[in-house]
């Protein structure tokens, strides 16, 4: 796995992003880094509070709005799947830890 996602409150493993998924999300992660200075690195550790999660969702929504979703269906699928996870975290007030290997 390129990046493991854990609950911040109890360190429970939730989901893993393999290299393909991580690479599919790079466009979003780059925008996040440019806006916040926080880099989601597949080899490092990043903690995301609810504010960061909300902002990532906003970035994804903006990306989807501006992008031809048929251009790269695999990337679109990866981004929308990740958005679903983020929405679940936000809905349940779960900050997360991203742990690279």
Secondary structure as GFF3:
##gff-version 3
##sequence-region A 1 101
A	DSSP	beta_strand	3	7	.	.	.	ID=ss1
A	DSSP	beta_strand	13	17	.	.	.	ID=ss2
A	DSSP	alpha_helix	19	24	.	.	.	ID=ss3
A	DSSP	alpha_helix	26	36	.	.	.	ID=ss4
A	DSSP	beta_strand	45	48	.	.	.	ID=ss5
A	DSSP	alpha_helix	50	66	.	.	.	ID=ss6
A	DSSP	alpha_helix	73	91	.	.	.	ID=ss7
A	DSSP	beta_strand	96	100	.	.	.	ID=ss8
###
